[in-house]
Every structure is written in C-alpha cells, then in structure tokens.
Amino acid sequence: MALVHRVGWDPRLCERSPWLWPLRAAASHFANHADWPSLHDLDAAYRSHTAGRGATELAFRANVRKQDKRSEEGRIVLHALYDARISLAHEVPTRERDWHDLLNMLCFATFPHSKYALHSRQYAALAARVDEHTTRLPGRRTPEQDALTLFDEGGVVLVGRAEDTAQLAAAASGDSETLCLALCGARRLRVVPFGHALFEHELEGVRCPGGCTQIVSVPELWNDDRQLLHDVDLALCGRIRDPARFQSTRCCGHIRLTPLAL
C-alpha cells in the first residue's frame, strides 16, 4: 500500500530527519523552490549534481501510462515498462508533486552508478520472464527481484574500512547491532541510508516497515561526505552487477539501527 502523504512541499526536506543526510547536497538544488520542482528542474539538478562523475545521462519523464504497457493485441510492451525505460531509454518515469518519486530522483543523483545498475539488473531479470508473446506479467517477483526491490526501497549501507566491516560481517546476529553501534561511536563505521521508501517514511515521520542492510568496505571514512558517497556508490555498483549477490532476500542483512548510529 502506498504511503499517504501528509507533508507538502518543503525545500528544507532533509532537515526533517537525520536519516536524510545523504540527500542534502542533491536536495540543495531545490532550496529556493517555493513549490514542487518540475520534471525539467529534476533533469537540470541531476545533470548538475552528477557532472564529471561518469554517470549515465538520465532524463526524468512522465510516468508510464497504463495503455502504453500493452499493444493493441494485448501483449506486454516490454520496452515501455518502468525498468526498461531506465535501462534502455535512459528515462526515469516520474510522478510530479510526489515525495516517493522526488526522493527516488535524489537517490539517482546521489548514487547514480548503483541506481542505474540496479534497475538494469531488474530489467534483465524481467526480460528473462517476458517475451513478445506475453499477455500477462508474472504474478510474483523472483527471489532475485525481491532482494533488489527490498534494497532499492529500504536499503541501508554500513561503511567502514576492511578490517572493521569484516568483523561486523562475521559477528553473530545477536551481537551485530551492539558491534555496529560501538564501531559507529568510535567513528570507525558510517551508516549510509540508500532506499527511497526509507527516506519517504522518515520525511513523513513514520516507521519504515522493512529494509536490507549491506556492508561495504572503503579505503577511508572521508570527512568529505560527497567523496564518501561517491565511493559507496561505486562499491555498491560493483556488488549489484555481481550475479552471485542479491540472489534472494537471504543476501540482505537486517541490522536494526537507531539515529544514534548516525
């Protein structure tokens, strides 16, 4: 069920929760907007924010219409579906005046390599199940699609140097949360929220129903947040492109975190 929005446009959106910190730089492009940014504004902000980072050029376009998803004969039009639009046409279907889709755009601007890799893999997974004769989409996602969706919507990344992330990955489930907080308190681990539904729930001030924790190693825990986020983006991109990972939700850790970890 979609989240009912109670919060209207707020140019200071990232001040509504400490969990929104990764989106601050991208959201600053809209700091002077008195009303919701247009699709043209989203395009300009994405281009500006990702300039010089080797990211795929993307455009934010109107959401996929229901009638565009089927041919006149009733067959599924694969290239018109959401992930295909991103992977093939480099267009992100986006609803205007909608927090879920605006936060998704901010995630694309903040994590351009990993977000594009994720939707390209989602497209490949769907294309393996749908051909030009298909008249009905599969009723359920595969375990791989479930894992990718869970991370895209509610993912959180735990970032540290290799020796600390290895220790965390090896910890028993009952000890991982305590160790995570201890490493964060010692400034040896950073918590980087990723999922746009997680951001949406935090902005609205309600609890996010679920998520997926990934542990990533970086050479340095940069004081420069933008450099850290760039390193996380590239590391996540490599993980998402690895066919051995995200094969099911069993590949998603579930470490409960509190704002203290930030």
C-alpha positions as CSV (number, residue, x, y, z in Angstrom):
1,M,0.0,0.0,0.0
2,A,1.4,3.4,-0.9
3,L,2.2,5.8,1.9
4,V,-0.4,8.6,2.3
5,H,1.5,11.9,2.2
6,R,0.7,14.4,4.9
7,V,3.7,16.7,4.3
8,G,3.5,19.2,1.5
9,W,6.5,20.6,-0.4
10,D,9.3,21.6,1.9
11,P,12.6,22.9,0.4
12,R,14.3,22.1,3.7
13,L,13.2,18.5,3.5
14,C,16.5,17.0,4.7
15,E,16.1,18.7,8.0
16,R,13.0,16.6,8.8
17,S,15.1,13.6,9.8
18,P,18.8,12.8,10.4
19,W,18.4,9.8,8.2
20,L,18.1,12.0,5.1
21,W,21.7,13.3,5.3
22,P,23.0,11.6,2.1
23,L,20.5,13.6,0.0
24,R,21.4,17.0,1.4
25,A,23.7,18.0,-1.5
26,A,21.3,16.9,-4.2
27,A,18.3,18.4,-2.5
28,S,20.1,21.8,-2.2
29,H,19.4,22.3,-5.9
30,F,15.7,22.9,-4.8
31,A,16.5,25.0,-1.7
32,N,15.0,28.1,-3.3
33,H,11.9,26.5,-4.8
34,A,8.6,27.8,-3.3
35,D,6.8,24.8,-4.9
36,W,7.5,21.3,-6.2
37,P,10.2,21.2,-8.9
38,S,9.1,20.3,-12.4
39,L,10.5,17.4,-14.4
40,H,12.7,20.0,-16.2
41,D,14.1,21.1,-12.8
42,L,14.8,17.4,-11.9
43,D,16.7,17.0,-15.2
44,A,18.8,20.1,-14.6
45,A,19.6,19.1,-11.0
46,Y,20.6,15.5,-12.0
47,R,22.9,16.8,-14.7
48,S,24.5,19.4,-12.4
49,H,24.9,17.0,-9.5
50,T,26.4,14.1,-11.5
51,A,28.7,16.2,-13.8
52,G,32.2,14.8,-14.0
53,R,31.3,11.5,-12.2
54,G,31.0,9.3,-15.3
55,A,27.3,8.7,-14.6
56,T,24.8,7.6,-17.2
57,E,22.9,10.5,-18.6
58,L,19.3,10.2,-17.5
59,A,16.1,12.2,-18.1
60,F,13.1,12.4,-15.8
61,R,9.9,11.9,-17.8
62,A,6.2,11.4,-17.2
63,N,5.2,8.2,-15.5
64,V,4.4,5.2,-17.7
65,R,0.7,5.2,-18.8
66,K,-1.3,2.0,-18.3
67,Q,-2.3,2.0,-22.0
68,D,1.4,2.2,-23.1
69,K,2.2,-1.1,-21.4
70,R,0.2,-3.2,-23.9
71,S,0.0,-3.5,-27.6
72,E,-3.3,-3.3,-29.4
73,E,-3.3,-7.1,-29.4
74,G,-3.0,-7.2,-25.6
75,R,0.6,-8.2,-25.5
76,I,3.1,-6.8,-22.9
77,V,5.2,-4.0,-24.4
78,L,8.4,-4.8,-22.5
79,H,10.3,-1.6,-23.5
80,A,7.5,0.6,-22.1
81,L,7.8,-0.9,-18.6
82,Y,9.5,1.0,-15.8
83,D,12.9,-0.7,-15.5
84,A,13.1,-1.0,-19.3
85,R,12.6,2.8,-19.7
86,I,15.5,3.4,-17.4
87,S,17.8,0.7,-18.8
88,L,17.1,1.1,-22.5
89,A,15.9,4.7,-23.0
90,H,17.7,6.3,-20.0
91,E,14.4,7.8,-18.9
92,V,13.2,7.6,-15.3
93,P,9.3,7.6,-15.2
94,T,8.4,10.1,-12.5
95,R,5.2,11.4,-11.0
96,E,5.3,15.2,-10.3
97,R,4.4,16.5,-6.9
98,D,5.1,13.2,-5.3
99,W,7.6,12.6,-2.4
100,H,8.3,8.9,-3.3
101,D,9.4,9.8,-6.9
102,L,11.2,13.0,-5.9
103,L,13.2,11.1,-3.3
104,N,13.9,8.5,-5.9
105,M,15.3,11.2,-8.2
106,L,17.5,12.5,-5.3
107,C,18.8,8.9,-4.9
108,F,19.6,8.7,-8.6
109,A,21.6,11.9,-8.3
110,T,23.4,10.8,-5.1
111,F,24.0,7.1,-6.2
112,P,23.9,7.3,-10.0
113,H,26.1,4.3,-10.8
114,S,24.4,1.9,-8.3
115,K,20.9,3.0,-9.0
116,Y,21.3,2.6,-12.8
117,A,23.0,-0.8,-12.2
118,L,20.1,-1.9,-10.0
119,H,17.4,-1.0,-12.5
120,S,19.3,-2.5,-15.4
121,R,19.5,-5.8,-13.4
122,Q,15.8,-5.6,-12.6
123,Y,15.1,-5.1,-16.4
124,A,17.3,-8.1,-17.3
125,A,15.5,-10.3,-14.7
126,L,12.1,-9.3,-16.0
127,A,13.2,-9.7,-19.7
128,A,14.1,-13.3,-18.9
129,R,10.5,-13.9,-18.0
130,V,8.6,-11.9,-20.6
131,D,8.8,-12.1,-24.4
132,E,6.9,-10.6,-27.3
133,H,4.1,-13.1,-26.9
134,T,3.5,-12.5,-23.2
135,T,0.0,-11.1,-22.4
136,R,0.2,-11.1,-18.6
137,L,3.1,-10.1,-16.3
138,P,4.3,-12.6,-13.8
139,G,2.2,-12.5,-10.6
140,R,5.2,-12.7,-8.3
141,R,8.7,-11.4,-8.3
142,T,11.6,-13.9,-8.3
143,P,13.8,-14.1,-5.2
144,E,16.4,-12.0,-7.1
145,Q,13.8,-9.3,-7.9
146,D,12.6,-9.3,-4.3
147,A,16.1,-8.7,-3.0
148,L,16.8,-5.9,-5.4
149,T,13.5,-4.3,-4.7
150,L,14.0,-4.5,-0.9
151,F,17.3,-2.8,-1.2
152,D,16.1,-0.2,-3.6
153,E,13.2,0.7,-1.4
154,G,14.6,0.3,2.1
155,G,18.3,-0.3,1.9
156,V,20.9,0.9,4.3
157,V,24.7,0.6,3.8
158,L,27.2,0.1,6.6
159,V,30.5,1.6,5.5
160,G,33.9,1.1,7.0
161,R,37.5,0.0,6.5
162,A,38.0,-3.6,5.5
163,E,39.1,-4.8,9.0
164,D,36.0,-3.4,10.7
165,T,33.5,-4.4,8.1
166,A,34.9,-8.0,8.1
167,Q,34.5,-8.1,11.9
168,L,30.9,-6.9,11.5
169,A,30.1,-9.3,8.8
170,A,31.4,-12.2,10.9
171,A,29.5,-11.2,14.0
172,A,26.7,-13.4,15.2
173,S,23.2,-11.9,14.6
174,G,22.7,-11.2,18.3
175,D,26.0,-9.3,18.5
176,S,25.9,-7.4,15.2
177,E,23.7,-4.5,16.4
178,T,25.9,-3.9,19.5
179,L,29.1,-4.1,17.5
180,C,27.6,-1.7,14.9
181,L,26.8,0.9,17.5
182,A,30.2,0.5,19.1
183,L,32.0,1.0,15.7
184,C,29.8,4.0,14.9
185,G,30.6,5.5,18.3
186,A,34.3,5.1,17.6
187,R,33.9,6.7,14.2
188,R,35.0,3.5,12.5
189,L,31.7,2.9,10.7
190,R,29.3,5.1,8.9
191,V,25.6,4.4,8.3
192,V,24.5,5.5,4.8
193,P,20.8,5.2,4.1
194,F,20.0,4.3,0.5
195,G,16.4,3.3,-0.1
196,H,13.9,6.0,-1.3
197,A,11.0,4.5,0.6
198,L,13.1,4.6,3.7
199,F,13.7,8.3,3.1
200,E,10.0,8.8,2.4
201,H,8.9,7.3,5.7
202,E,11.5,9.3,7.6
203,L,10.4,12.5,5.9
204,E,6.8,11.7,6.9
205,G,7.8,10.8,10.4
206,V,6.5,7.2,10.3
207,R,8.4,3.9,10.7
208,C,9.7,2.2,7.6
209,P,8.3,-1.4,7.5
210,G,11.4,-3.2,6.3
211,G,14.8,-2.9,4.7
212,C,18.0,-4.5,3.6
213,T,21.5,-3.9,5.1
214,Q,24.6,-4.2,3.0
215,I,28.2,-4.0,4.5
216,V,30.7,-2.2,2.2
217,S,34.4,-1.5,2.6
218,V,36.0,1.7,1.5
219,P,39.7,2.8,1.8
220,E,38.9,5.8,4.0
221,L,35.9,7.1,6.0
222,W,36.1,10.5,4.4
223,N,35.2,13.7,6.4
224,D,34.0,14.9,3.0
225,D,30.6,13.3,2.7
226,R,30.4,13.8,-1.1
227,Q,33.6,11.7,-1.6
228,L,32.3,9.1,0.8
229,L,29.0,8.8,-1.0
230,H,30.8,8.6,-4.4
231,D,33.0,5.7,-3.0
232,V,29.9,4.0,-1.6
233,D,28.1,4.4,-5.0
234,L,30.9,2.8,-6.9
235,A,31.3,-0.1,-4.4
236,L,27.5,-0.8,-4.5
237,C,27.5,-0.7,-8.3
238,G,30.1,-3.5,-8.3
239,R,28.0,-5.5,-5.8
240,I,24.8,-5.1,-7.8
241,R,26.5,-6.1,-11.0
242,D,27.8,-9.3,-9.3
243,P,25.4,-12.0,-10.3
244,A,26.3,-14.0,-7.2
245,R,24.9,-11.3,-4.9
246,F,21.3,-10.3,-4.4
247,Q,20.1,-13.7,-5.4
248,S,17.4,-13.7,-2.7
249,T,16.4,-11.8,0.4
250,R,18.7,-14.1,2.3
251,C,21.5,-11.9,0.9
252,C,20.1,-8.9,2.7
253,G,21.2,-8.4,6.3
254,H,18.7,-7.0,8.8
255,I,20.6,-5.0,11.4
256,R,18.3,-2.8,13.4
257,L,19.6,0.7,13.7
258,T,18.8,3.9,15.6
259,P,19.6,7.5,14.9
260,L,22.4,7.1,17.4
261,A,24.3,5.2,14.8
262,L,24.3,8.2,12.5
